[in-house]
Amino acid sequence: MSVRRLDAEQPESFAFDADNGRWAQEQIGRYPEGKQASAVISLLWRAQEQNGGWLPEPAIRHVAELLDMAYIRVYEIATFYTMFNLSPVGKYFVQLCGTTPCMLRGSDDLKAVCRKVIGEPGHVTEDGLFSWIEVECLGACVNAPTVQINKDYFEDLTGESFEALLADLRAGREVAPGPQVDRQFSCPIGGPTTLTGTSNGRAAPETQTAPAKATVSDADRPEGLESAREGGADDLKRINGIGPKIERSLNGLGVFHFDQIAAWTDETAAWVDGHLRFKGRARREDWIGQARALAEEEGA
């Protein structure tokens, strides 16, 4: 591993804010007296998060003081583990896997896009939005090539789709993590290829077949509400496949309740898939059927 050094330009000081200070004391309190040094990695990581994604020297010193550790010990940890960024990074910090599976699947094309759109590794764009580095295996080889942007993985990329992704981030548009092709997680592209017939004499569930392509138009946009009805919005996260980010996106479309999704047509689901760049996810995961069951449960 190459020598890692602290950035030449450093802030004058660092201290955890009130919330992170309380959190740090809770972490330290988890360990027996004399073993507080066990919290060092978690405290360094939180310091990096508070400081916009990189770890300055005063933060290393602050953590050493909190844990009553010799400064050199904490410095050694911070400079050894590459998870700690020792220089400023962009708002969107791109970690691009260049290990063999990703290289064989086109990671060199992604590097070319990074150099074109961002610059050389470690460079932060003038607007502060982007920086990138090449890393070793991200552990998503079946979905190669893969990049990690902040805490999200973006997989099955091409040079074109990656450049479009960076353009969306620059424009402030919401992007969908995960595979950027028509596959669900690590399932085969286009849908399952096995267990699509019968098993033990029973018909396989319809959701195991590849989703049909639908022709959509703006007329298929779901009918939205200006706000949730009296009593508040339904917890759309109860639908398998909808997390907090997708729920916010649906709320932005005026979709707040199970019965709204239950009333979608296949064309409406296809419109939502296309609008949110979900590559068939809403239909594949049968949001309509799940919403119908939840709506009936709420009305029971």
SULCOR-V30762 format. One record per residue. N is the residue number from 1. SS is DSSP state (@ for helix, = for strand, . for the rest). NEAR is the number of other ideal C-beta (glycine too) atoms within 12 Angstrom. D_FIRST is the distance of its C-alpha to the first C-alpha in whole Angstrom. Layout:
BEGIN
N,SS,NEAR,D_FIRST
N,SS,NEAR,D_FIRST
END
This chain:
BEGIN
1,.,8,0
2,.,9,4
3,.,8,7
4,.,22,9
5,.,13,12
6,.,24,15
7,.,25,18
8,.,10,20
9,.,12,23
10,.,21,24
11,.,22,27
12,.,11,29
13,.,14,29
14,.,30,28
15,.,21,30
16,.,29,30
17,.,16,33
18,@,11,36
19,@,13,35
20,@,26,32
21,@,21,33
22,@,14,35
23,@,23,32
24,@,32,30
25,@,20,33
26,@,17,34
27,@,27,30
28,@,29,30
29,.,16,34
30,.,16,33
31,.,18,31
32,.,11,34
33,.,11,34
34,.,11,32
35,.,15,29
36,@,24,28
37,@,25,25
38,@,19,24
39,@,30,25
40,@,37,22
41,@,22,20
42,@,26,23
43,@,40,24
44,@,42,21
45,@,28,21
46,@,31,24
47,@,43,24
48,@,32,21
49,@,27,24
50,@,28,27
51,.,33,25
52,.,24,25
53,.,32,21
54,.,35,19
55,.,41,19
56,.,32,21
57,@,30,21
58,@,26,24
59,@,42,23
60,@,37,21
61,@,29,24
62,@,33,26
63,@,44,25
64,@,29,24
65,@,24,28
66,@,32,29
67,.,31,27
68,.,18,29
69,.,28,25
70,.,17,24
71,@,22,22
72,@,13,19
73,@,20,19
74,@,33,18
75,@,27,16
76,@,18,14
77,@,31,14
78,@,38,14
79,@,26,11
80,@,19,9
81,.,20,10
82,.,18,10
83,.,25,13
84,.,35,14
85,.,35,15
86,.,33,15
87,.,29,17
88,.,27,20
89,.,33,20
90,.,34,23
91,.,22,26
92,=,34,25
93,=,36,21
94,=,43,20
95,=,38,17
96,=,41,18
97,=,36,16
98,.,29,16
99,.,22,15
100,@,14,18
101,@,22,21
102,@,36,21
103,@,22,20
104,@,15,23
105,.,26,25
106,.,27,25
107,@,36,21
108,@,22,22
109,@,26,25
110,@,41,23
111,@,30,21
112,@,20,24
113,@,30,26
114,@,38,23
115,@,22,23
116,@,19,27
117,@,30,27
118,.,37,25
119,.,22,23
120,.,17,20
121,.,23,16
122,.,26,17
123,.,22,20
124,.,28,23
125,.,26,26
126,.,11,29
127,.,17,31
128,.,18,28
129,.,27,28
130,=,37,25
131,=,34,21
132,=,39,18
133,=,35,15
134,=,27,13
135,=,25,12
136,.,22,12
137,.,22,15
138,.,29,17
139,.,19,20
140,.,30,23
141,@,23,23
142,@,22,26
143,@,31,27
144,.,34,24
145,.,42,23
146,.,39,22
147,=,48,21
148,=,32,21
149,=,38,23
150,.,25,23
151,.,14,24
152,=,25,25
153,=,33,25
154,=,38,26
155,=,40,27
156,.,34,28
157,.,41,28
158,.,25,29
159,@,26,29
160,@,17,32
161,@,28,32
162,@,37,28
163,@,24,30
164,@,21,33
165,@,36,31
166,@,33,29
167,@,20,33
168,@,23,34
169,@,31,32
170,@,21,33
171,@,13,36
172,.,12,36
173,.,17,37
174,.,23,36
175,.,31,34
176,.,34,34
177,.,31,30
178,=,34,30
179,=,33,31
180,.,34,32
181,.,30,34
182,.,26,37
183,.,26,36
184,.,32,36
185,.,22,32
186,.,20,31
187,.,28,35
188,.,21,36
189,.,21,37
190,.,20,40
191,.,26,41
192,.,23,41
193,.,14,43
194,.,13,44
195,.,18,46
196,.,18,48
197,.,15,51
198,=,11,53
199,=,12,52
200,.,8,54
201,.,7,57
202,=,10,56
203,=,14,55
204,.,16,51
205,.,16,50
206,@,16,51
207,@,25,47
208,@,23,46
209,.,21,47
210,.,23,45
211,.,28,46
212,.,17,49
213,.,17,48
214,.,21,50
215,.,12,52
216,.,24,51
217,.,13,53
218,@,11,53
219,@,13,56
220,@,21,54
221,.,22,52
222,.,37,53
223,.,20,55
224,.,24,54
225,.,20,55
226,.,12,55
227,.,15,54
228,.,21,54
229,.,17,57
230,.,9,59
231,.,10,57
232,.,13,54
233,.,24,51
234,.,30,50
235,.,21,47
236,@,35,46
237,@,21,43
238,@,22,45
239,.,32,45
240,.,21,42
241,.,34,40
242,.,32,40
243,.,22,38
244,@,12,38
245,@,22,37
246,@,33,39
247,@,27,42
248,@,18,42
249,@,28,42
250,@,39,45
251,@,29,47
252,@,21,46
253,.,27,48
254,.,21,51
255,.,41,50
256,.,29,50
257,.,34,52
258,@,33,52
259,@,26,56
260,@,31,54
261,@,41,52
262,@,29,54
263,.,19,56
264,.,37,54
265,.,21,55
266,@,24,53
267,@,24,53
268,@,32,52
269,@,38,49
270,@,32,48
271,@,28,48
272,@,41,46
273,@,34,43
274,@,26,43
275,@,29,43
276,.,34,40
277,.,27,39
278,.,36,39
279,.,34,39
280,.,36,42
281,@,36,41
282,@,44,44
283,@,37,46
284,@,35,44
285,.,28,43
286,.,30,47
287,@,42,47
288,@,32,51
289,@,26,52
290,@,29,50
291,@,37,51
292,@,21,55
293,@,21,54
294,@,28,53
295,@,25,56
296,@,14,58
297,@,16,57
298,@,20,57
299,@,13,60
300,.,7,62
END
